Amino acid sequence: MSRVAVGGTFNPLHDGHIALLKKAVELSRGGELLIGLTSDEMTRAKDHEVDDYHTRLNDVMKFILNLGIIPTIVRLDDPYGPTIREDFDYLVVSPETHPSGLMINKIRKEKGLCQLNIVLVDYVLADDGLPISSTRIWNEEIDEHGKVLNYEKCKYEPDFQ
């Protein structure tokens, strides 16, 4: 029985988040899934609008329950949450959160705790070949599935000569 941790802001919930959460669910089948959801205080550092904690909690819980898992969701007031105190078999990360995963293992080592197996889920790419991100969605460049909405706002510059 595996104990799996994953964390994030998850807003808006997009295909990249879905890939991350599905991997965490897959690894936790028959075990436990802990989802760390960033607090409203932590989201203030974001460079785009973020829905409140309870809205994000409901969105994540609805998605996960539809996958047949009942997760434990905890509020994250720091980048590490319970992963620096409790034992987990896996920590699921994205390229964006991978540095935090490495720092978690560094802190765990300093505390004499076992290292977590870090599972990296690669970016999901939008139609323009760039990663799907919440910032790009809030900027109305793409939708949550990576469909380009406004080519002028994208960093993509086609070569039509």
BAPA-25893 format. One record per residue (C-alpha): residue number from 1; chain; y, z, x. Coordinates in nm, 2 decimals. Each point is the difference from the previous one (the first is absolute). Layout:
residues N
<pt n="NUM" chain="A" v="Y" w="Z" u="X"/>
...
end
This chain:
residues 161
<pt n="1" chain="A" v="0.00" w="0.00" u="0.00"/>
<pt n="2" chain="A" v="0.32" w="-0.12" u="0.16"/>
<pt n="3" chain="A" v="0.34" w="0.17" u="-0.02"/>
<pt n="4" chain="A" v="0.27" w="-0.27" u="0.02"/>
<pt n="5" chain="A" v="0.38" w="0.04" u="0.03"/>
<pt n="6" chain="A" v="0.27" w="-0.26" u="-0.06"/>
<pt n="7" chain="A" v="0.37" w="0.04" u="-0.04"/>
<pt n="8" chain="A" v="0.32" w="-0.18" u="-0.09"/>
<pt n="9" chain="A" v="0.29" w="-0.05" u="-0.24"/>
<pt n="10" chain="A" v="-0.18" w="-0.27" u="-0.20"/>
<pt n="11" chain="A" v="0.31" w="-0.14" u="-0.17"/>
<pt n="12" chain="A" v="0.00" w="-0.25" u="-0.14"/>
<pt n="13" chain="A" v="-0.38" w="-0.02" u="0.00"/>
<pt n="14" chain="A" v="-0.07" w="-0.34" u="0.16"/>
<pt n="15" chain="A" v="-0.31" w="-0.19" u="0.13"/>
<pt n="16" chain="A" v="0.03" w="0.16" u="0.34"/>
<pt n="17" chain="A" v="-0.02" w="0.34" u="-0.15"/>
<pt n="18" chain="A" v="-0.28" w="-0.11" u="-0.22"/>
<pt n="19" chain="A" v="-0.20" w="-0.12" u="0.31"/>
<pt n="20" chain="A" v="0.06" w="0.34" u="0.17"/>
<pt n="21" chain="A" v="-0.10" w="0.20" u="-0.31"/>
<pt n="22" chain="A" v="-0.31" w="-0.21" u="-0.06"/>
<pt n="23" chain="A" v="-0.12" w="0.06" u="0.35"/>
<pt n="24" chain="A" v="0.06" w="0.37" u="-0.04"/>
<pt n="25" chain="A" v="-0.20" w="0.00" u="-0.33"/>
<pt n="26" chain="A" v="-0.28" w="-0.20" u="0.16"/>
<pt n="27" chain="A" v="-0.03" w="0.25" u="0.29"/>
<pt n="28" chain="A" v="0.01" w="0.30" u="-0.24"/>
<pt n="29" chain="A" v="-0.27" w="-0.11" u="-0.25"/>
<pt n="30" chain="A" v="-0.21" w="0.30" u="-0.06"/>
<pt n="31" chain="A" v="0.24" w="0.22" u="0.20"/>
<pt n="32" chain="A" v="0.36" w="0.10" u="-0.03"/>
<pt n="33" chain="A" v="0.33" w="-0.20" u="0.00"/>
<pt n="34" chain="A" v="0.32" w="0.17" u="0.09"/>
<pt n="35" chain="A" v="0.32" w="-0.19" u="-0.06"/>
<pt n="36" chain="A" v="0.32" w="0.13" u="0.16"/>
<pt n="37" chain="A" v="0.30" w="-0.12" u="-0.20"/>
<pt n="38" chain="A" v="0.34" w="0.03" u="0.17"/>
<pt n="39" chain="A" v="0.24" w="0.25" u="-0.16"/>
<pt n="40" chain="A" v="0.34" w="-0.11" u="-0.14"/>
<pt n="41" chain="A" v="0.16" w="0.17" u="0.30"/>
<pt n="42" chain="A" v="-0.19" w="-0.22" u="0.24"/>
<pt n="43" chain="A" v="0.08" w="-0.32" u="-0.18"/>
<pt n="44" chain="A" v="0.37" w="0.05" u="0.05"/>
<pt n="45" chain="A" v="-0.04" w="-0.15" u="0.35"/>
<pt n="46" chain="A" v="-0.11" w="-0.33" u="-0.15"/>
<pt n="47" chain="A" v="0.23" w="-0.30" u="0.01"/>
<pt n="48" chain="A" v="-0.07" w="-0.09" u="-0.36"/>
<pt n="49" chain="A" v="-0.02" w="0.16" u="-0.34"/>
<pt n="50" chain="A" v="-0.31" w="0.21" u="-0.07"/>
<pt n="51" chain="A" v="-0.13" w="0.13" u="-0.34"/>
<pt n="52" chain="A" v="-0.03" w="0.37" u="-0.04"/>
<pt n="53" chain="A" v="-0.31" w="0.19" u="0.11"/>
<pt n="54" chain="A" v="-0.14" w="0.04" u="-0.35"/>
<pt n="55" chain="A" v="0.03" w="-0.37" u="-0.08"/>
<pt n="56" chain="A" v="-0.17" w="-0.09" u="0.32"/>
<pt n="57" chain="A" v="-0.27" w="0.26" u="-0.06"/>
<pt n="58" chain="A" v="-0.08" w="-0.14" u="-0.34"/>
<pt n="59" chain="A" v="-0.01" w="-0.36" u="0.14"/>
<pt n="60" chain="A" v="-0.24" w="0.09" u="0.28"/>
<pt n="61" chain="A" v="-0.22" w="0.23" u="-0.22"/>
<pt n="62" chain="A" v="-0.03" w="-0.28" u="-0.27"/>
<pt n="63" chain="A" v="-0.10" w="-0.25" u="0.27"/>
<pt n="64" chain="A" v="-0.26" w="0.22" u="0.16"/>
<pt n="65" chain="A" v="-0.15" w="0.13" u="-0.32"/>
<pt n="66" chain="A" v="-0.06" w="-0.37" u="-0.10"/>
<pt n="67" chain="A" v="-0.22" w="-0.02" u="0.32"/>
<pt n="68" chain="A" v="-0.22" w="0.28" u="-0.13"/>
<pt n="69" chain="A" v="0.12" w="0.27" u="0.24"/>
<pt n="70" chain="A" v="0.17" w="0.32" u="-0.07"/>
<pt n="71" chain="A" v="0.21" w="0.07" u="0.31"/>
<pt n="72" chain="A" v="0.19" w="0.31" u="0.11"/>
<pt n="73" chain="A" v="0.36" w="-0.09" u="0.04"/>
<pt n="74" chain="A" v="0.23" w="0.23" u="0.21"/>
<pt n="75" chain="A" v="0.37" w="-0.02" u="0.05"/>
<pt n="76" chain="A" v="0.10" w="-0.08" u="0.36"/>
<pt n="77" chain="A" v="0.30" w="0.18" u="0.13"/>
<pt n="78" chain="A" v="-0.07" w="-0.13" u="0.36"/>
<pt n="79" chain="A" v="-0.18" w="-0.30" u="0.14"/>
<pt n="80" chain="A" v="-0.33" w="0.19" u="0.06"/>
<pt n="81" chain="A" v="-0.08" w="0.22" u="-0.30"/>
<pt n="82" chain="A" v="-0.34" w="0.17" u="0.01"/>
<pt n="83" chain="A" v="-0.14" w="-0.25" u="0.25"/>
<pt n="84" chain="A" v="0.12" w="0.23" u="0.29"/>
<pt n="85" chain="A" v="-0.17" w="0.30" u="-0.15"/>
<pt n="86" chain="A" v="-0.31" w="-0.11" u="-0.20"/>
<pt n="87" chain="A" v="-0.30" w="-0.21" u="0.10"/>
<pt n="88" chain="A" v="-0.04" w="-0.35" u="-0.12"/>
<pt n="89" chain="A" v="-0.25" w="-0.27" u="0.10"/>
<pt n="90" chain="A" v="0.25" w="-0.29" u="-0.03"/>
<pt n="91" chain="A" v="0.37" w="-0.05" u="0.00"/>
<pt n="92" chain="A" v="0.10" w="-0.34" u="-0.15"/>
<pt n="93" chain="A" v="0.32" w="-0.15" u="0.13"/>
<pt n="94" chain="A" v="0.20" w="-0.32" u="0.00"/>
<pt n="95" chain="A" v="0.17" w="-0.15" u="0.31"/>
<pt n="96" chain="A" v="0.32" w="0.18" u="-0.12"/>
<pt n="97" chain="A" v="-0.17" w="0.34" u="-0.01"/>
<pt n="98" chain="A" v="-0.24" w="-0.05" u="0.29"/>
<pt n="99" chain="A" v="0.24" w="0.18" u="0.24"/>
<pt n="100" chain="A" v="0.00" w="0.31" u="-0.23"/>
<pt n="101" chain="A" v="-0.39" w="-0.01" u="0.00"/>
<pt n="102" chain="A" v="0.00" w="0.00" u="0.38"/>
<pt n="103" chain="A" v="0.25" w="0.30" u="0.00"/>
<pt n="104" chain="A" v="-0.23" w="0.18" u="-0.25"/>
<pt n="105" chain="A" v="-0.29" w="-0.03" u="0.24"/>
<pt n="106" chain="A" v="0.22" w="0.11" u="0.29"/>
<pt n="107" chain="A" v="0.11" w="0.31" u="-0.19"/>
<pt n="108" chain="A" v="-0.36" w="0.07" u="-0.11"/>
<pt n="109" chain="A" v="-0.12" w="-0.03" u="0.37"/>
<pt n="110" chain="A" v="0.27" w="0.25" u="0.10"/>
<pt n="111" chain="A" v="-0.12" w="0.24" u="-0.27"/>
<pt n="112" chain="A" v="-0.37" w="-0.04" u="0.12"/>
<pt n="113" chain="A" v="-0.10" w="-0.19" u="-0.32"/>
<pt n="114" chain="A" v="-0.22" w="-0.30" u="-0.02"/>
<pt n="115" chain="A" v="0.16" w="-0.34" u="0.01"/>
<pt n="116" chain="A" v="0.01" w="-0.20" u="-0.33"/>
<pt n="117" chain="A" v="-0.15" w="-0.35" u="-0.02"/>
<pt n="118" chain="A" v="0.30" w="-0.22" u="-0.05"/>
<pt n="119" chain="A" v="-0.06" w="-0.31" u="-0.22"/>
<pt n="120" chain="A" v="0.27" w="-0.26" u="0.03"/>
<pt n="121" chain="A" v="0.05" w="-0.23" u="-0.30"/>
<pt n="122" chain="A" v="0.20" w="-0.30" u="0.11"/>
<pt n="123" chain="A" v="0.31" w="-0.13" u="-0.18"/>
<pt n="124" chain="A" v="-0.04" w="-0.21" u="-0.31"/>
<pt n="125" chain="A" v="0.21" w="-0.31" u="0.04"/>
<pt n="126" chain="A" v="0.24" w="-0.15" u="-0.25"/>
<pt n="127" chain="A" v="0.00" w="-0.38" u="-0.07"/>
<pt n="128" chain="A" v="0.25" w="-0.04" u="0.28"/>
<pt n="129" chain="A" v="-0.23" w="0.15" u="0.26"/>
<pt n="130" chain="A" v="0.19" w="0.32" u="0.04"/>
<pt n="131" chain="A" v="-0.13" w="0.34" u="-0.10"/>
<pt n="132" chain="A" v="0.04" w="0.12" u="-0.35"/>
<pt n="133" chain="A" v="0.23" w="0.31" u="0.01"/>
<pt n="134" chain="A" v="0.18" w="0.22" u="-0.24"/>
<pt n="135" chain="A" v="0.33" w="-0.09" u="0.16"/>
<pt n="136" chain="A" v="-0.06" w="-0.37" u="-0.05"/>
<pt n="137" chain="A" v="-0.08" w="0.06" u="-0.37"/>
<pt n="138" chain="A" v="0.30" w="0.22" u="-0.05"/>
<pt n="139" chain="A" v="0.21" w="-0.27" u="0.16"/>
<pt n="140" chain="A" v="-0.15" w="-0.25" u="-0.25"/>
<pt n="141" chain="A" v="-0.14" w="-0.22" u="0.27"/>
<pt n="142" chain="A" v="-0.35" w="0.02" u="-0.13"/>
<pt n="143" chain="A" v="-0.19" w="0.16" u="-0.29"/>
<pt n="144" chain="A" v="-0.27" w="0.27" u="0.04"/>
<pt n="145" chain="A" v="-0.26" w="-0.27" u="0.05"/>
<pt n="146" chain="A" v="0.19" w="-0.18" u="0.28"/>
<pt n="147" chain="A" v="0.13" w="-0.29" u="-0.21"/>
<pt n="148" chain="A" v="0.33" w="-0.11" u="0.15"/>
<pt n="149" chain="A" v="0.28" w="0.05" u="-0.25"/>
<pt n="150" chain="A" v="0.31" w="-0.11" u="0.20"/>
<pt n="151" chain="A" v="-0.04" w="-0.21" u="0.31"/>
<pt n="152" chain="A" v="0.36" w="0.06" u="0.10"/>
<pt n="153" chain="A" v="-0.06" w="0.37" u="0.04"/>
<pt n="154" chain="A" v="-0.32" w="-0.04" u="0.20"/>
<pt n="155" chain="A" v="0.00" w="-0.01" u="0.38"/>
<pt n="156" chain="A" v="-0.22" w="-0.30" u="-0.03"/>
<pt n="157" chain="A" v="0.18" w="-0.32" u="0.12"/>
<pt n="158" chain="A" v="-0.20" w="-0.32" u="-0.06"/>
<pt n="159" chain="A" v="0.04" w="-0.28" u="0.24"/>
<pt n="160" chain="A" v="0.08" w="-0.30" u="-0.22"/>
<pt n="161" chain="A" v="0.14" w="-0.26" u="0.24"/>
end
